[in-house]
Amino acid sequence: MDSLQIVFRKKILFLSLFTLLTSFAFAQQKNKIEIGTIDSISSKVLNENRKIWIHLPKSALNASLAKQKYPVVYLLDAEGHFSSVVGIIEEMSEVNGNTNCPEMIVVGITNTNRNRDLTPTHSEVDPPFVPKSLSDQSGGGEKFVEFLEKELIPYIDGKYPTTPYKTLIGHSFGGLTALNILTNHTNLFNAYLAIDPSMWWDHQQFLAQTEKKLENKKLANVSLFMAAANTMDESTNVVKVRKDTTVFTRHIRSILDFNDFLNKNKKSGLNYQYQYYNDDNHGSVPLIATYDGLRFLFKFNQLKLSIPEQINFSKAVFTKIEKHFENVSKHLGYKVSVPENVVNAYGYQSLGKKDMELAGYLFRLNVANYPQSANVYDSLGDFYEANGDKKNAIVSYEKALTLDKNFSEARGKLEKLK
């Protein structure tokens, strides 16, 4: 078997432009499609056991890849939104070479007493939206924040491969909670996505208090995307509704007022975007708002290469890629190396074009950046074998097997060389 045949056996060979940067494909070992696992934590703060739903990126589940670390998305009301948010993040970070957001861990927080946990203050009865039963339970939001800060986040950081960058997503009361945390516990998260938040809460007293607290607050390192749904009758619109005084339009009027405040208060330095969805109601808006929100919050992550740059890959193009991830590192607050699969993809493309100098540079770079990855040593072995360097190919394949004894592909290559 000649060297190019070896290259074409590699699992991440890219057959077309549109699969050039696609993440690794993984063989299905089961007859089920799983998007996460159920974990739990015993909370002393809340005096109860809390179930959490965990999604890890595919690269975190592949033993042959480096032990990477990932930003974390904390998702409220997981029962309703976990599957859609996971799907959106996978599509935006792993599929078809998309880099609209990083690969991320998703922590879905399920509810035990939603009315208690997701209301930041106690509200007196406020018909028709706050009956006595809700009023009696309300106001446990600060305890819930304490649970997040002192118990859940440290637990997640201790058990899963996390980086410090955290995003919070909440809808309705969850959006209210997100804005409460942004205001009163600003640095607990780096980015916030508040979807159709219940800013009318507590007779709009929460809105007034929030605006007062944020008036002189510095938010230069914080990002917020806020979405509003169309919760009005067909006879009105976002202009006419401002003159309305009925309780039924208080929800959207409160969001519009808060958006006005944020747009006027530019001195805070908040990285902010607002979007109104005329064709979506309160129940349908989370899906599209999550997609748009994540694109805004992580717009710095998108790697933009022209078609000629992708096809005619060169050292100059890779320098552009390296500069892009230097910029990503500045936004996330920690060093982000060019992803292993991206470097590997271009390494094999260079090898296929017999640009051995660039291919060697890329494969060695991957080894330097991801020294615990069996895959990078396997790829380096392919490079050496393609160059007729049997000795170093054997050393590389053996290193891959040292890191992952079940790496059958590397084992097969090694057996053929010995």
Secondary structure, 3 states (H helix, E strand, C coil): CCHHHHHHHCCCCCCCHHHCCCCCCCCCCCCCCCCCEEEEEEECCCCEEEEEEEECCHHHHCCCCCCCCEEEEEEECHHHHHHHHHHHHHHHHCCCCCCCCCCCEEEEECCCCHHHHCCCCCCCCECCCECHHHHHHCCCHHHHHHHHHHHHHHHHHHHCCEEEEEEEEEECHHHHHHHHHHHHCHHHCCEEEEECCCCCCCCCHHHHHHHHHHCCCCCCCCEEEEEEECCCCCCCCCCHHHHCCCHHHHHHHHHHHHHHHHHHCHHHCCEEEEEEECCCCCCCHHHHHHHHHHHHHCHHHCCCCCHHHHHCCCHHHHHHHHHHHHHHHHHHCCCCCCCHHHHHHHHHHHHHCCCHHHHHHHHHHHHHHCCCCHHHHHHHHHHHHHCCCHHHHHHHHHHHHHHCCCCHHHHHHHHHHC
